[in-house]
Amino acid sequence: MQMKLVVFSALLIFILSQENFVTAQDTDLNNMINSKSSIIAKDVKEWRRHIHKNPELSNEETETAKYVESLLKKFGLKPQTGIAKTGVVALLQGGLPGPTIAIRADMDALPILEETGLKFSSKNKGVMHACGHDFHTSILLGVAKVLSEMKEDIPGKIKFIFQPAEEAPSGQLVGARLMVDEGVLKNPDVEAIFGLHVGTDLEVGTLGYASGPFMASSDLFKITIHGKRAHGAYPWKGIDAIIVASEVVTSLQTIVSRRIDARQPVVITVGKINGGENFNIIADEVVLEGTVRTL
């Protein structure tokens, strides 16, 4: 909770201290942010636990969206829903002239069985917030509440974006692209957008940042291997797609170890393999799916 509160407070301070946002009352604003953040820390914790307990998969975040919408309305905002199917957006009008910025959080969970034993563990069997999106959503809700309470001191507008389907599997719609296509960065035009991600590699109470690219870009790939079916007793009469697929998986790893400069961060992962119809039949088709992550 301490880490979330520190990140939450730091994000608020960071946003308001950017060029074009600096005012003569910087110190007062920072103190106000810290004070209000501390006051609502318990609320943010409860929001996070509620979201963690009720996870929903990509493009299915219906109840999460309703929960976010209800809280934003309590903060005095007028959220828009149904953006990119289950996305939620709210605009805060500051009391001073200035640019429009956006802050974004993702809402979806992963198809993972939770075994933590926590009191607020997932009640949706086989679905879990295992990547921190429950934190991200509750943090942004906290940001929205605090900034709404001090809107007269804010120069410009702030757009709160709650994105669905960040973890969208292959073949499904990706929330970020859909939201952009539907104009989430328009009316008014967003000049800068901020995001954050919790991480287990950071000590509690610390904030990580870097100059330049920081989070990896993820690209999906799908490979279909066609072989020739045959009985398992006569493998020489067929072309074993499983054997070929095994060699492809192994060879893909040599791209990183033998084709890419060792100083470049690249990860290739094959996360899904489907093939074969029976234990004694040479498979005539295997499908591989995975990701390539690069900076």
C-alpha positions as CSV (number, residue, x, y, z in Angstrom):
1,M,0.0,0.0,0.0
2,Q,2.9,2.3,0.8
3,M,4.3,1.9,-2.7
4,K,1.0,2.6,-4.3
5,L,0.5,5.7,-2.2
6,V,4.0,7.0,-3.0
7,V,3.6,6.3,-6.7
8,F,0.2,7.8,-6.6
9,S,1.4,11.0,-4.9
10,A,4.5,11.2,-7.1
11,L,2.5,10.9,-10.3
12,L,0.3,13.8,-9.2
13,I,3.2,16.0,-8.3
14,F,5.1,15.1,-11.5
15,I,2.1,16.0,-13.7
16,L,1.5,19.3,-12.0
17,S,5.2,20.3,-12.1
18,Q,5.7,19.9,-15.9
19,E,6.5,22.9,-18.1
20,N,3.3,25.0,-18.7
21,F,1.9,23.7,-15.4
22,V,4.3,25.5,-13.1
23,T,2.6,28.1,-10.9
24,A,3.8,30.4,-8.1
25,Q,2.0,28.0,-5.6
26,D,4.0,24.9,-6.5
27,T,5.0,24.1,-3.0
28,D,1.4,24.7,-1.7
29,L,0.1,22.4,-4.5
30,N,2.6,19.6,-3.7
31,N,1.7,19.8,0.0
32,M,-2.0,19.8,-0.9
33,I,-1.5,16.7,-3.1
34,N,0.4,14.9,-0.4
35,S,-2.2,15.7,2.2
36,K,-5.2,14.7,0.1
37,S,-3.4,11.5,-1.0
38,S,-2.9,10.5,2.6
39,I,-6.5,11.2,3.4
40,I,-7.9,8.9,0.7
41,A,-5.2,6.2,1.0
42,K,-7.7,3.9,2.8
43,D,-10.2,4.4,0.0
44,V,-7.7,3.6,-2.7
45,K,-6.8,0.4,-0.9
46,E,-10.5,-0.6,-0.7
47,W,-11.0,0.1,-4.4
48,R,-8.0,-1.9,-5.4
49,R,-9.1,-4.9,-3.3
50,H,-12.6,-4.7,-4.8
51,I,-11.2,-4.7,-8.3
52,H,-8.8,-7.5,-7.5
53,K,-11.6,-9.6,-6.1
54,N,-13.7,-9.1,-9.2
55,P,-11.3,-9.6,-12.2
56,E,-12.5,-9.6,-15.8
57,L,-10.7,-10.6,-19.0
58,S,-9.9,-8.4,-21.9
59,N,-13.0,-7.0,-23.7
60,E,-15.2,-8.3,-20.8
61,E,-14.5,-5.5,-18.2
62,T,-18.2,-4.7,-18.0
63,E,-18.6,-4.7,-14.2
64,T,-15.2,-3.0,-13.7
65,A,-16.2,-0.2,-16.0
66,K,-19.5,0.2,-14.1
67,Y,-17.5,0.4,-10.8
68,V,-15.1,3.0,-12.3
69,E,-18.0,5.0,-13.7
70,S,-19.8,5.1,-10.4
71,L,-16.8,6.4,-8.5
72,L,-16.0,9.0,-11.1
73,K,-19.5,10.3,-10.8
74,K,-19.1,10.6,-7.0
75,F,-16.0,12.7,-7.7
76,G,-18.2,15.1,-9.7
77,L,-17.0,14.0,-13.1
78,K,-19.1,13.1,-16.1
79,P,-17.6,9.9,-17.4
80,Q,-18.1,8.5,-20.9
81,T,-18.5,4.8,-21.2
82,G,-18.6,2.2,-24.0
83,I,-15.4,3.5,-25.6
84,A,-13.6,0.6,-27.2
85,K,-16.5,-1.5,-25.9
86,T,-15.7,-1.3,-22.2
87,G,-13.4,1.7,-21.8
88,V,-14.2,4.7,-19.6
89,V,-13.0,8.3,-20.0
90,A,-13.6,11.4,-17.9
91,L,-12.5,15.0,-18.5
92,L,-11.6,17.4,-15.7
93,Q,-11.7,21.1,-16.5
94,G,-9.1,23.0,-14.5
95,G,-9.7,26.5,-13.3
96,L,-6.7,28.0,-15.1
97,P,-5.8,28.1,-18.8
98,G,-3.4,25.5,-20.0
99,P,-3.0,22.4,-22.2
100,T,-4.8,19.1,-22.0
101,I,-3.0,16.1,-20.7
102,A,-4.1,12.5,-20.2
103,I,-3.4,9.9,-17.6
104,R,-4.1,6.2,-18.5
105,A,-4.6,3.0,-16.6
106,D,-5.5,-0.5,-17.8
107,M,-8.4,-2.5,-16.3
108,D,-8.3,-6.1,-17.6
109,A,-7.1,-9.2,-15.8
110,L,-5.3,-12.4,-17.0
111,P,-6.6,-16.0,-17.4
112,I,-4.7,-17.3,-14.4
113,L,-5.9,-19.3,-11.4
114,E,-5.3,-17.3,-8.2
115,E,-3.8,-19.3,-5.3
116,T,-2.7,-16.5,-3.0
117,G,-5.2,-17.3,-0.2
118,L,-5.8,-13.6,0.3
119,K,-9.1,-12.5,1.8
120,F,-9.7,-10.5,-1.3
121,S,-8.5,-13.1,-3.8
122,S,-10.3,-13.6,-7.1
123,K,-13.9,-14.9,-6.9
124,N,-13.8,-15.5,-10.6
125,K,-12.2,-18.9,-10.9
126,G,-9.4,-18.9,-13.6
127,V,-9.2,-15.1,-13.8
128,M,-6.7,-13.0,-11.8
129,H,-5.2,-9.6,-11.6
130,A,-1.7,-10.9,-11.8
131,C,-0.1,-7.9,-13.7
132,G,-1.1,-5.0,-11.5
133,H,-4.0,-3.6,-13.4
134,D,-6.1,-3.5,-10.2
135,F,-3.4,-1.2,-8.8
136,H,-3.3,0.9,-11.9
137,T,-7.0,1.4,-12.0
138,S,-7.3,2.3,-8.3
139,I,-4.3,4.6,-8.5
140,L,-5.9,6.5,-11.3
141,L,-9.2,6.7,-9.5
142,G,-7.3,8.2,-6.6
143,V,-5.6,10.7,-8.9
144,A,-9.0,11.6,-10.3
145,K,-10.5,12.2,-6.9
146,V,-7.6,14.3,-5.6
147,L,-7.4,16.5,-8.7
148,S,-11.2,16.9,-8.8
149,E,-11.0,18.4,-5.3
150,M,-8.4,21.0,-6.4
151,K,-9.5,21.6,-9.9
152,E,-9.6,25.4,-9.5
153,D,-5.8,25.3,-9.0
154,I,-5.2,23.2,-12.1
155,P,-4.1,24.8,-15.4
156,G,-5.7,23.2,-18.4
157,K,-7.7,20.0,-18.7
158,I,-6.9,16.4,-17.5
159,K,-8.4,13.4,-19.3
160,F,-8.6,10.2,-17.3
161,I,-8.5,7.1,-19.5
162,F,-9.4,3.7,-18.2
163,Q,-8.3,1.3,-21.0
164,P,-9.8,-2.1,-21.6
165,A,-8.0,-5.1,-23.2
166,E,-4.4,-4.3,-22.6
167,E,-3.7,-8.0,-22.3
168,A,-5.9,-8.9,-25.3
169,P,-4.8,-12.3,-26.7
170,S,-4.1,-12.9,-30.4
171,G,-7.2,-12.5,-32.5
172,Q,-8.9,-10.1,-30.1
173,L,-9.2,-6.4,-30.2
174,V,-6.6,-4.4,-28.4
175,G,-8.0,-1.6,-26.2
176,A,-5.4,1.1,-26.8
177,R,-5.7,1.0,-30.5
178,L,-9.4,0.9,-30.4
179,M,-9.6,3.9,-28.1
180,V,-7.2,5.9,-30.2
181,D,-9.2,5.0,-33.3
182,E,-12.4,6.2,-31.6
183,G,-10.9,9.6,-30.8
184,V,-9.9,9.3,-27.2
185,L,-7.0,11.7,-27.7
186,K,-9.2,14.3,-29.5
187,N,-11.8,16.8,-28.4
188,P,-9.8,18.3,-26.8
189,D,-6.5,17.3,-28.3
190,V,-4.2,15.7,-25.8
191,E,-0.7,17.2,-25.8
192,A,0.9,14.6,-23.5
193,I,-0.1,11.3,-21.9
194,F,1.2,9.7,-18.7
195,G,1.0,6.1,-17.6
196,L,2.6,4.0,-14.9
197,H,3.2,0.3,-14.0
198,V,3.8,-1.3,-10.6
199,G,6.8,-3.6,-10.5
200,T,8.2,-6.2,-8.1
201,D,11.7,-5.2,-9.0
202,L,11.4,-1.9,-7.2
203,E,11.7,-1.6,-3.4
204,V,8.5,-0.6,-1.6
205,G,8.2,3.2,-1.5
206,T,10.3,3.9,-4.6
207,L,9.5,5.2,-8.0
208,G,11.4,4.1,-11.2
209,Y,11.8,6.2,-14.2
210,A,14.2,6.6,-17.2
211,S,15.1,8.8,-20.1
212,G,14.0,7.5,-23.4
213,P,12.1,4.2,-24.1
214,F,11.4,2.3,-20.9
215,M,8.7,-0.3,-21.4
216,A,9.0,-2.9,-24.2
217,S,6.9,-2.9,-27.3
218,S,5.1,-6.2,-27.7
219,D,4.3,-7.7,-31.1
220,L,2.4,-10.9,-31.7
221,F,3.2,-13.7,-34.1
222,K,1.3,-16.8,-35.3
223,I,3.0,-19.5,-37.3
224,T,1.1,-22.4,-38.9
225,I,3.2,-25.5,-39.9
226,H,1.7,-27.9,-42.4
227,G,2.9,-31.5,-42.5
228,K,1.6,-34.8,-43.8
229,R,-0.6,-37.1,-41.8
230,A,0.4,-40.7,-41.3
231,H,0.0,-43.5,-38.9
232,G,2.4,-43.5,-35.9
233,A,3.6,-46.9,-36.9
234,Y,4.8,-45.6,-40.3
235,P,6.3,-42.1,-39.6
236,W,8.4,-42.2,-42.8
237,K,5.2,-42.0,-44.8
238,G,4.3,-38.6,-43.3
239,I,5.8,-35.3,-42.5
240,D,5.7,-34.7,-38.8
241,A,4.6,-31.1,-38.1
242,I,5.3,-31.5,-34.4
243,I,9.0,-32.3,-35.0
244,V,9.2,-29.3,-37.4
245,A,7.5,-27.1,-34.8
246,S,10.0,-28.2,-32.1
247,E,12.8,-27.2,-34.3
248,V,11.2,-23.8,-35.0
249,V,10.8,-23.1,-31.3
250,T,14.4,-23.9,-30.7
251,S,15.6,-21.9,-33.7
252,L,13.6,-18.8,-32.7
253,Q,15.7,-18.6,-29.5
254,T,18.9,-18.4,-31.6
255,I,17.6,-15.2,-33.1
256,V,18.2,-13.5,-29.8
257,S,21.5,-15.3,-28.9
258,R,23.1,-15.3,-32.4
259,R,21.4,-12.6,-34.5
260,I,20.9,-9.7,-32.1
261,D,23.5,-7.5,-30.5
262,A,23.8,-8.7,-26.9
263,R,23.5,-5.1,-25.7
264,Q,20.0,-4.8,-27.2
265,P,17.0,-5.9,-25.0
266,V,15.0,-8.4,-27.0
267,V,12.8,-11.3,-25.8
268,I,11.1,-13.9,-28.0
269,T,8.5,-16.1,-26.3
270,V,6.5,-18.9,-27.7
271,G,3.6,-19.2,-25.3
272,K,1.1,-21.4,-27.1
273,I,1.4,-24.6,-29.2
274,N,-1.5,-26.5,-30.7
275,G,-1.2,-29.6,-32.9
276,G,-2.1,-33.2,-33.4
277,E,-5.4,-35.1,-33.3
278,N,-4.4,-38.4,-31.6
279,F,-1.6,-40.1,-29.8
280,N,-0.8,-42.5,-32.6
281,I,-1.2,-40.2,-35.6
282,I,1.6,-38.1,-37.2
283,A,0.4,-34.5,-36.9
284,D,-0.2,-32.7,-40.2
285,E,-0.6,-29.2,-38.6
286,V,0.8,-27.3,-35.7
287,V,0.1,-23.7,-34.8
288,L,2.6,-21.6,-32.7
289,E,1.8,-18.3,-31.1
290,G,4.0,-15.9,-29.2
291,T,5.4,-12.5,-28.7
292,V,8.5,-10.4,-29.6
293,R,9.3,-7.7,-27.1
294,T,11.8,-4.9,-28.0
295,L,12.7,-1.4,-26.9
